[in-house]
Structures are given as structure tokens and as C-alpha cells.
């Protein structure tokens, strides 16, 4: 079938996860270059720009199993085909919703999917930053069966040949969550620096990931330890002074992280400083009762 990739591109349109895995496996075993197509926010523009098309495309739009989200007593599961627009108003996942609301334009949010975000593995990706903070599990399927991996391992190693991301799973929120970013504009532009922060009142800890400084979403471990030790967990609050210290430790940890390539317009020192400011502000919003728009 002729596709935007060219007349020799084979297009598969599976209706189930099993059919998608079978099509993907057949192309991989044949040694052909195969790409997955869900929302198309990365692949379609590349093809329209004249990029060389893959030998085969597995289109996932008809696989309804991938477009399901759900909740259990202790976890939220989001299918790989769920769009940012689907998540933007999800009250069960305030941090995930906040990250989804500031992804790209309205058109991107209507088309872009969770699986696409994982597949592109953008080191500044809004959704990936939140998933790193949330310690998400990635669910994959292949001809060898199903498996689960943590988001850090997935971003480091990627899927194995023939594997399909089917869903992500995160713990059900047990405290405030937020997502903040600095960019050309809050939505239409990619994040320059971003920060996701989650408060876990059950385990009495704060989880925070920052993107835009390191080669991928980076957990600020020293700042997290400070929060675990110093937050008043009986009330779930903390003084503003602790928020400032949290931001300073976050920035200090990022200075030791493997850096992104230098950007002359936004030097590393600026991005580290901005990350510290965002981390302090996110901490304050979740734990110090600061109103939206107030300085941390």
C-alpha cells in the first residue's frame, strides 16, 4: 500500500495488540526498517519534510486496547494510545494532567500519545519528566510475552526489537503533585527546563525530576532526602525556607549530572539555576501552601 513513506512502504493496520505484535515481529525478523505510527506527531512531519520512509509502518490507531486508562486501589494504568488531551483533565492524576496540558499545541495534544512520548525519548519531554518523578512502570508486549520495566531502564535501553509499549503504570496519588516548566511559551514551545514534583504522604517522601539540564529526566536525590527528613508529615507541610533549601540542593545535584550539549543561547549555568528555582517553587506549591502565582 502506498503511504507517505513512499510507494514501497508496507502499511499494517492491526486491530488488536496481538496483531500489532505479530506484524512488528514479522517485519523485524525480515530485517526491514519498521516504524510504529500512533498520533504521528513525529513520523508524519518527518516524512512530509522529505525524509526517507521506513520499509514498513505498523499503524496503531485501530488498536482500542491501547487507548484505555484505568484505576485500581493503588495504581493508575494508562494505555500507550491515550492522548495528552485525554489526560489533561483527569482528576485522578493531577500531576500527569498538569504535564499533559502544557504539551505542544492543541493539535499536538489531540494527536500525541503516551507511547509516542516514550518512543521519541525526548530528553526534555514533558510527560517523561513526570513519569520519571512518578517512578512509572512501562508495560511491553512481544512475541516472547509480556514484561515490565522501570521508566529509567526503558529510557536507557529502549524496547527490545519487536517489543511494543502497551501501557504505563504509576502509583495512585497520595499527596499533591505539580509540573512546572520554562519555555518560549508555556504550551506551544518545547520545555527549556521543567520540573515534576510528587508528594507521597503514605511513604513520607517527595519525588522530584528535572529535565533540560541532564541527558534525560534527572532525579534530585539529595533534595528528596532533605524533604523526607524535614517535612512535617503529620500535617504534610513545610516552611518556605525549606523550599529554598530544596531548590539549592536540586541545583547542586544537577551540576554533577551528565549534561546536555551546550546551548549558547541558554548556558548550562542558567539552566541549572532555573531548574533550582522551579524545584523550589514546585516544592512550595505542594508543601508550603503557596498560592498559584506567588513567588516561592
C-alpha atoms as a printed R data frame, in Angstrom:
    type eleno elety resid chain resno      x       y      z
1   ATOM     1    CA   UNK     A     1  0.000   0.000  0.000
2   ATOM     2    CA   UNK     A     2  1.290   3.462 -0.850
3   ATOM     3    CA   UNK     A     3  1.876   5.638  2.221
4   ATOM     4    CA   UNK     A     4  3.549   8.978  2.934
5   ATOM     5    CA   UNK     A     5  6.743   6.965  3.323
6   ATOM     6    CA   UNK     A     6  6.753   6.137 -0.384
7   ATOM     7    CA   UNK     A     7  5.257   3.566 -2.757
8   ATOM     8    CA   UNK     A     8  7.367   0.708 -1.364
9   ATOM     9    CA   UNK     A     9  6.310   1.208  2.244
10  ATOM    10    CA   UNK     A    10  4.131  -1.597  3.623
11  ATOM    11    CA   UNK     A    11  1.340  -0.407  5.920
12  ATOM    12    CA   UNK     A    12 -0.077  -2.720  8.576
13  ATOM    13    CA   UNK     A    13 -3.379  -1.835 10.265
14  ATOM    14    CA   UNK     A    14 -3.794  -4.269 13.185
15  ATOM    15    CA   UNK     A    15 -6.926  -4.277 15.311
16  ATOM    16    CA   UNK     A    16 -5.509  -5.858 18.479
17  ATOM    17    CA   UNK     A    17 -2.273  -5.823 20.449
18  ATOM    18    CA   UNK     A    18 -1.654  -9.417 19.360
19  ATOM    19    CA   UNK     A    19 -1.983  -8.485 15.688
20  ATOM    20    CA   UNK     A    20  0.264  -5.453 16.174
21  ATOM    21    CA   UNK     A    21  2.951  -7.575 17.820
22  ATOM    22    CA   UNK     A    22  2.686 -10.162 15.041
23  ATOM    23    CA   UNK     A    23  3.107  -7.527 12.331
24  ATOM    24    CA   UNK     A    24  6.003  -5.886 14.150
25  ATOM    25    CA   UNK     A    25  7.713  -9.227 14.742
26  ATOM    26    CA   UNK     A    26  7.366 -10.275 11.099
27  ATOM    27    CA   UNK     A    27  8.991  -7.065  9.868
28  ATOM    28    CA   UNK     A    28 11.811  -7.239 12.417
29  ATOM    29    CA   UNK     A    29 12.542 -10.880 11.590
30  ATOM    30    CA   UNK     A    30 12.609  -9.984  7.888
31  ATOM    31    CA   UNK     A    31 15.260  -7.374  8.655
32  ATOM    32    CA   UNK     A    32 13.147  -4.478  7.421
33  ATOM    33    CA   UNK     A    33 13.097  -0.985  8.904
34  ATOM    34    CA   UNK     A    34  9.716  -0.728 10.648
35  ATOM    35    CA   UNK     A    35  8.172   2.191 12.498
36  ATOM    36    CA   UNK     A    36  5.146   2.432 14.753
37  ATOM    37    CA   UNK     A    37  2.516   5.066 13.972
38  ATOM    38    CA   UNK     A    38  0.055   6.277 16.607
39  ATOM    39    CA   UNK     A    39 -0.556  10.026 16.727
40  ATOM    40    CA   UNK     A    40  2.007  10.695 14.001
41  ATOM    41    CA   UNK     A    41  3.324  13.898 15.560
42  ATOM    42    CA   UNK     A    42  6.933  12.880 14.900
43  ATOM    43    CA   UNK     A    43  6.778  10.462 11.974
44  ATOM    44    CA   UNK     A    44  4.362  12.303  9.684
45  ATOM    45    CA   UNK     A    45  6.230  15.669  9.720
46  ATOM    46    CA   UNK     A    46  9.494  13.831  9.053
47  ATOM    47    CA   UNK     A    47  8.003  12.110  6.012
48  ATOM    48    CA   UNK     A    48  6.450  15.327  4.725
49  ATOM    49    CA   UNK     A    49  9.817  17.038  5.027
50  ATOM    50    CA   UNK     A    50 11.227  14.561  2.557
51  ATOM    51    CA   UNK     A    51 12.816  12.152  4.980
52  ATOM    52    CA   UNK     A    52 13.367   8.609  3.794
53  ATOM    53    CA   UNK     A    53 10.367   6.484  4.671
54  ATOM    54    CA   UNK     A    54 10.673   3.185  6.535
55  ATOM    55    CA   UNK     A    55 10.136  -0.117  4.750
56  ATOM    56    CA   UNK     A    56  7.078  -0.798  6.892
57  ATOM    57    CA   UNK     A    57  4.710   1.066  9.219
58  ATOM    58    CA   UNK     A    58  2.510  -0.532 11.868
59  ATOM    59    CA   UNK     A    59 -0.414   1.883 12.412
60  ATOM    60    CA   UNK     A    60 -1.901   1.561 15.897
61  ATOM    61    CA   UNK     A    61 -4.966   3.819 15.715
62  ATOM    62    CA   UNK     A    62 -7.377   0.873 15.447
63  ATOM    63    CA   UNK     A    63 -5.947  -0.938 18.494
64  ATOM    64    CA   UNK     A    64 -8.544   0.118 21.045
65  ATOM    65    CA   UNK     A    65 -6.767  -1.812 23.838
66  ATOM    66    CA   UNK     A    66 -4.042   0.813 23.750
67  ATOM    67    CA   UNK     A    67 -6.476   3.697 24.283
68  ATOM    68    CA   UNK     A    68 -7.756   2.656 27.700
69  ATOM    69    CA   UNK     A    69 -6.926   4.251 31.049
70  ATOM    70    CA   UNK     A    70 -7.987   2.909 34.397
71  ATOM    71    CA   UNK     A    71 -7.542   2.974 38.148
72  ATOM    72    CA   UNK     A    72 -7.193   0.335 40.831
73  ATOM    73    CA   UNK     A    73 -6.940   0.796 44.577
74  ATOM    74    CA   UNK     A    74 -3.229   1.613 44.402
75  ATOM    75    CA   UNK     A    75 -2.303   2.298 40.770
76  ATOM    76    CA   UNK     A    76 -3.256   4.159 37.601
77  ATOM    77    CA   UNK     A    77 -2.721   2.483 34.230
78  ATOM    78    CA   UNK     A    78 -2.604   4.493 31.007
79  ATOM    79    CA   UNK     A    79 -2.593   2.812 27.604
80  ATOM    80    CA   UNK     A    80  0.105   3.739 25.124
81  ATOM    81    CA   UNK     A    81 -2.506   5.091 22.710
82  ATOM    82    CA   UNK     A    82 -4.026   7.531 25.216
83  ATOM    83    CA   UNK     A    83 -3.550  11.132 24.062
84  ATOM    84    CA   UNK     A    84 -2.411  14.160 26.018
85  ATOM    85    CA   UNK     A    85 -5.891  15.623 25.575
86  ATOM    86    CA   UNK     A    86 -7.356  12.512 27.223
87  ATOM    87    CA   UNK     A    87 -5.110  13.079 30.245
88  ATOM    88    CA   UNK     A    88 -5.322  16.865 30.535
89  ATOM    89    CA   UNK     A    89 -8.486  16.827 32.623
90  ATOM    90    CA   UNK     A    90 -8.012  13.544 34.500
91  ATOM    91    CA   UNK     A    91 -8.759  14.407 38.128
92  ATOM    92    CA   UNK     A    92 -7.279  11.150 39.436
93  ATOM    93    CA   UNK     A    93 -3.802  12.151 38.219
94  ATOM    94    CA   UNK     A    94 -3.224  15.873 38.832
95  ATOM    95    CA   UNK     A    95  0.498  15.840 38.012
96  ATOM    96    CA   UNK     A    96  0.011  13.815 34.859
97  ATOM    97    CA   UNK     A    97 -2.806  16.153 33.840
98  ATOM    98    CA   UNK     A    98 -0.668  19.235 34.522
99  ATOM    99    CA   UNK     A    99  2.172  17.896 32.362
100 ATOM   100    CA   UNK     A   100 -0.221  16.956 29.554
101 ATOM   101    CA   UNK     A   101 -1.874  20.375 29.463
102 ATOM   102    CA   UNK     A   102  1.363  22.138 28.509
103 ATOM   103    CA   UNK     A   103  2.476  19.762 25.733
104 ATOM   104    CA   UNK     A   104  2.682  21.450 22.350
105 ATOM   105    CA   UNK     A   105 -0.348  22.968 20.659
106 ATOM   106    CA   UNK     A   106 -3.984  21.882 20.823
107 ATOM   107    CA   UNK     A   107 -3.427  19.803 17.692
108 ATOM   108    CA   UNK     A   108 -0.432  18.050 19.229
109 ATOM   109    CA   UNK     A   109 -2.333  17.309 22.434
110 ATOM   110    CA   UNK     A   110 -5.221  15.865 20.432
111 ATOM   111    CA   UNK     A   111 -2.939  13.511 18.482
112 ATOM   112    CA   UNK     A   112  0.185  12.886 20.550
113 ATOM   113    CA   UNK     A   113  0.175   9.747 22.690
114 ATOM   114    CA   UNK     A   114  1.861   8.327 25.764
115 ATOM   115    CA   UNK     A   115  3.540   5.661 23.648
116 ATOM   116    CA   UNK     A   116  4.793   8.276 21.215
117 ATOM   117    CA   UNK     A   117  6.388  10.249 24.050
118 ATOM   118    CA   UNK     A   118  8.210   7.134 25.211
119 ATOM   119    CA   UNK     A   119  9.217   6.216 21.678
120 ATOM   120    CA   UNK     A   120 10.709   9.614 20.910
121 ATOM   121    CA   UNK     A   121 12.514   9.694 24.301
122 ATOM   122    CA   UNK     A   122 12.995  13.467 24.094
123 ATOM   123    CA   UNK     A   123 15.344  14.333 26.996
124 ATOM   124    CA   UNK     A   124 13.199  17.422 27.666
125 ATOM   125    CA   UNK     A   125  9.865  15.687 27.172
126 ATOM   126    CA   UNK     A   126  7.117  16.967 29.466
127 ATOM   127    CA   UNK     A   127  5.482  13.593 30.005
128 ATOM   128    CA   UNK     A   128  8.795  11.784 30.503
129 ATOM   129    CA   UNK     A   129  9.752  14.223 33.257
130 ATOM   130    CA   UNK     A   130  6.582  13.424 35.149
131 ATOM   131    CA   UNK     A   131  6.929   9.673 34.578
132 ATOM   132    CA   UNK     A   132 10.487   9.784 35.942
133 ATOM   133    CA   UNK     A   133  9.324  11.550 39.108
134 ATOM   134    CA   UNK     A   134  6.431   9.098 39.449
135 ATOM   135    CA   UNK     A   135  8.751   6.083 39.071
136 ATOM   136    CA   UNK     A   136  6.484   4.752 36.351
137 ATOM   137    CA   UNK     A   137  6.498   1.171 35.164
138 ATOM   138    CA   UNK     A   138  6.458   0.561 31.411
139 ATOM   139    CA   UNK     A   139  4.444  -2.410 30.174
140 ATOM   140    CA   UNK     A   140  5.636  -4.063 26.954
141 ATOM   141    CA   UNK     A   141  4.421  -6.919 24.763
142 ATOM   142    CA   UNK     A   142  6.287  -9.028 22.216
143 ATOM   143    CA   UNK     A   143  6.182 -12.458 20.638
144 ATOM   144    CA   UNK     A   144  8.153 -13.626 23.685
145 ATOM   145    CA   UNK     A   145  5.417 -12.486 26.047
146 ATOM   146    CA   UNK     A   146  4.772  -9.500 28.294
147 ATOM   147    CA   UNK     A   147  7.264  -7.787 30.583
148 ATOM   148    CA   UNK     A   148  7.526  -4.712 32.782
149 ATOM   149    CA   UNK     A   149 10.464  -2.357 33.235
150 ATOM   150    CA   UNK     A   150 11.016   0.876 35.134
151 ATOM   151    CA   UNK     A   151 10.997   4.138 33.208
152 ATOM   152    CA   UNK     A   152 14.694   4.761 33.857
153 ATOM   153    CA   UNK     A   153 15.658   1.407 32.386
154 ATOM   154    CA   UNK     A   154 13.372   1.965 29.420
155 ATOM   155    CA   UNK     A   155 14.850   5.380 28.630
156 ATOM   156    CA   UNK     A   156 18.363   3.977 28.991
157 ATOM   157    CA   UNK     A   157 17.941   0.756 26.992
158 ATOM   158    CA   UNK     A   158 14.804   1.280 24.922
159 ATOM   159    CA   UNK     A   159 12.493  -1.539 23.877
160 ATOM   160    CA   UNK     A   160 13.967  -4.750 22.515
161 ATOM   161    CA   UNK     A   161 13.458  -5.415 18.785
162 ATOM   162    CA   UNK     A   162  9.865  -6.433 18.210
163 ATOM   163    CA   UNK     A   163  8.575  -5.031 21.504
164 ATOM   164    CA   UNK     A   164  5.525  -2.797 21.714
165 ATOM   165    CA   UNK     A   165  4.825  -0.436 24.612
166 ATOM   166    CA   UNK     A   166  1.266  -1.185 25.701
167 ATOM   167    CA   UNK     A   167  0.829   0.986 28.813
168 ATOM   168    CA   UNK     A   168  2.440   2.842 31.683
169 ATOM   169    CA   UNK     A   169  1.561   2.327 35.329
170 ATOM   170    CA   UNK     A   170  2.058   4.805 38.179
171 ATOM   171    CA   UNK     A   171  1.120   4.736 41.833
172 ATOM   172    CA   UNK     A   172 -2.210   6.301 42.678
173 ATOM   173    CA   UNK     A   173 -1.510   9.792 44.088
174 ATOM   174    CA   UNK     A   174 -1.259  10.050 47.871
175 ATOM   175    CA   UNK     A   175 -0.487  13.767 48.060
176 ATOM   176    CA   UNK     A   176 -0.149  16.946 45.978
177 ATOM   177    CA   UNK     A   177  1.536  16.869 42.572
178 ATOM   178    CA   UNK     A   178  2.669  19.598 40.213
179 ATOM   179    CA   UNK     A   179  4.532  20.169 36.956
180 ATOM   180    CA   UNK     A   180  6.293  23.420 36.041
181 ATOM   181    CA   UNK     A   181  8.311  24.415 33.008
182 ATOM   182    CA   UNK     A   182 10.161  27.288 31.384
183 ATOM   183    CA   UNK     A   183  9.954  27.644 27.621
184 ATOM   184    CA   UNK     A   184  9.395  30.105 24.801
185 ATOM   185    CA   UNK     A   185  5.724  29.808 25.705
186 ATOM   186    CA   UNK     A   186  4.133  27.539 28.263
187 ATOM   187    CA   UNK     A   187  2.433  25.301 25.726
188 ATOM   188    CA   UNK     A   188  3.358  25.832 22.105
189 ATOM   189    CA   UNK     A   189  7.125  25.620 22.648
190 ATOM   190    CA   UNK     A   190  9.198  22.682 23.960
191 ATOM   191    CA   UNK     A   191 10.374  22.960 27.546
192 ATOM   192    CA   UNK     A   192 13.746  24.569 28.120
193 ATOM   193    CA   UNK     A   193 13.761  23.391 31.748
194 ATOM   194    CA   UNK     A   194 10.984  21.552 33.556
195 ATOM   195    CA   UNK     A   195 10.277  20.049 36.964
196 ATOM   196    CA   UNK     A   196  7.788  17.431 38.170
197 ATOM   197    CA   UNK     A   197  7.236  17.008 41.894
198 ATOM   198    CA   UNK     A   198  5.055  14.492 43.725
199 ATOM   199    CA   UNK     A   199  4.354  14.252 47.443
200 ATOM   200    CA   UNK     A   200  3.856  10.713 48.772
201 ATOM   201    CA   UNK     A   201  2.266  11.036 52.201
202 ATOM   202    CA   UNK     A   202  1.964   7.269 52.606
203 ATOM   203    CA   UNK     A   203  5.714   6.650 52.282
204 ATOM   204    CA   UNK     A   204  6.566  10.111 53.651
205 ATOM   205    CA   UNK     A   205  8.729  11.204 50.763
206 ATOM   206    CA   UNK     A   206  8.977  13.735 47.956
207 ATOM   207    CA   UNK     A   207  9.867  12.627 44.424
208 ATOM   208    CA   UNK     A   208 11.240  15.233 42.017
209 ATOM   209    CA   UNK     A   209 12.608  15.006 38.480
210 ATOM   210    CA   UNK     A   210 14.086  17.815 36.388
211 ATOM   211    CA   UNK     A   211 14.632  17.942 32.618
212 ATOM   212    CA   UNK     A   212 16.578  20.339 30.433
213 ATOM   213    CA   UNK     A   213 19.925  20.078 32.203
214 ATOM   214    CA   UNK     A   214 20.995  16.433 32.105
215 ATOM   215    CA   UNK     A   215 20.831  13.978 29.203
216 ATOM   216    CA   UNK     A   216 17.426  12.864 30.405
217 ATOM   217    CA   UNK     A   217 14.994  13.410 33.274
218 ATOM   218    CA   UNK     A   218 17.112  13.613 36.432
219 ATOM   219    CA   UNK     A   219 16.025  12.751 39.965
220 ATOM   220    CA   UNK     A   220 17.423  15.181 42.541
221 ATOM   221    CA   UNK     A   221 18.221  12.651 45.249
222 ATOM   222    CA   UNK     A   222 19.838  14.944 47.845
223 ATOM   223    CA   UNK     A   223 16.873  17.322 47.740
224 ATOM   224    CA   UNK     A   224 14.466  14.402 48.049
225 ATOM   225    CA   UNK     A   225 16.299  13.124 51.132
226 ATOM   226    CA   UNK     A   226 16.135  16.572 52.717
227 ATOM   227    CA   UNK     A   227 12.389  16.682 52.166
228 ATOM   228    CA   UNK     A   228 11.879  13.214 53.603
229 ATOM   229    CA   UNK     A   229 13.758  14.193 56.762
230 ATOM   230    CA   UNK     A   230 12.439  17.726 57.275
231 ATOM   231    CA   UNK     A   231  8.815  17.834 56.109
232 ATOM   232    CA   UNK     A   232  6.244  17.740 58.918
233 ATOM   233    CA   UNK     A   233  4.488  14.593 57.766
234 ATOM   234    CA   UNK     A   234  1.791  14.883 60.415
235 ATOM   235    CA   UNK     A   235  0.433  17.901 58.537
236 ATOM   236    CA   UNK     A   236  2.126  17.441 55.138
237 ATOM   237    CA   UNK     A   237  3.559  20.964 55.223
238 ATOM   238    CA   UNK     A   238  6.951  22.658 55.280
239 ATOM   239    CA   UNK     A   239  8.248  26.223 55.740
240 ATOM   240    CA   UNK     A   240  9.277  28.335 52.761
241 ATOM   241    CA   UNK     A   241 12.876  28.254 53.985
242 ATOM   242    CA   UNK     A   242 12.898  24.512 53.363
243 ATOM   243    CA   UNK     A   243 11.614  25.100 49.826
244 ATOM   244    CA   UNK     A   244 14.573  27.372 49.107
245 ATOM   245    CA   UNK     A   245 16.994  24.796 50.505
246 ATOM   246    CA   UNK     A   246 15.293  22.111 48.417
247 ATOM   247    CA   UNK     A   247 15.890  24.177 45.268
248 ATOM   248    CA   UNK     A   248 19.536  24.774 46.176
249 ATOM   249    CA   UNK     A   249 20.174  21.053 46.659
250 ATOM   250    CA   UNK     A   250 18.352  20.260 43.421
251 ATOM   251    CA   UNK     A   251 20.591  22.677 41.517
252 ATOM   252    CA   UNK     A   252 23.687  21.264 43.213
253 ATOM   253    CA   UNK     A   253 22.777  17.731 42.203
254 ATOM   254    CA   UNK     A   254 22.183  18.771 38.616
255 ATOM   255    CA   UNK     A   255 25.679  20.253 38.348
256 ATOM   256    CA   UNK     A   256 27.063  16.725 38.726
257 ATOM   257    CA   UNK     A   257 24.675  15.176 36.165
258 ATOM   258    CA   UNK     A   258 25.802  14.227 32.637
259 ATOM   259    CA   UNK     A   259 24.989  17.428 30.730
260 ATOM   260    CA   UNK     A   260 23.060  18.062 27.565
261 ATOM   261    CA   UNK     A   261 25.117  19.614 24.735
262 ATOM   262    CA   UNK     A   262 25.884  23.262 25.415
263 ATOM   263    CA   UNK     A   263 23.345  25.767 24.119
264 ATOM   264    CA   UNK     A   264 24.905  29.211 23.537
265 ATOM   265    CA   UNK     A   265 21.515  30.915 23.974
266 ATOM   266    CA   UNK     A   266 20.838  29.170 27.284
267 ATOM   267    CA   UNK     A   267 24.136  28.318 29.017
268 ATOM   268    CA   UNK     A   268 24.318  25.399 31.425
269 ATOM   269    CA   UNK     A   269 24.684  27.703 34.452
270 ATOM   270    CA   UNK     A   270 21.431  29.435 33.552
271 ATOM   271    CA   UNK     A   271 19.567  26.160 33.098
272 ATOM   272    CA   UNK     A   272 20.864  24.786 36.405
273 ATOM   273    CA   UNK     A   273 19.803  27.972 38.184
274 ATOM   274    CA   UNK     A   274 16.386  27.885 36.504
275 ATOM   275    CA   UNK     A   275 15.963  24.243 37.490
276 ATOM   276    CA   UNK     A   276 16.677  25.102 41.120
277 ATOM   277    CA   UNK     A   277 14.107  27.899 41.032
278 ATOM   278    CA   UNK     A   278 11.481  25.580 39.537
279 ATOM   279    CA   UNK     A   279 12.230  22.852 42.093
280 ATOM   280    CA   UNK     A   280 11.857  25.313 44.978
281 ATOM   281    CA   UNK     A   281  8.620  26.678 43.532
282 ATOM   282    CA   UNK     A   282  7.191  23.212 42.946
283 ATOM   283    CA   UNK     A   283  8.077  22.200 46.499
284 ATOM   284    CA   UNK     A   284  6.448  25.320 47.907
285 ATOM   285    CA   UNK     A   285  3.266  24.853 45.895
286 ATOM   286    CA   UNK     A   286  2.868  21.295 47.118
287 ATOM   287    CA   UNK     A   287  4.032  21.623 50.725
288 ATOM   288    CA   UNK     A   288  4.092  25.225 51.898
289 ATOM   289    CA   UNK     A   289  0.615  26.367 50.919
290 ATOM   290    CA   UNK     A   290  1.851  28.939 48.385
291 ATOM   291    CA   UNK     A   291 -0.920  30.093 46.063
292 ATOM   292    CA   UNK     A   292 -0.502  29.750 42.314
293 ATOM   293    CA   UNK     A   293  1.387  32.781 41.029
294 ATOM   294    CA   UNK     A   294  3.063  33.606 44.364
295 ATOM   295    CA   UNK     A   295  6.877  33.534 44.464
296 ATOM   296    CA   UNK     A   296  8.471  30.550 46.177
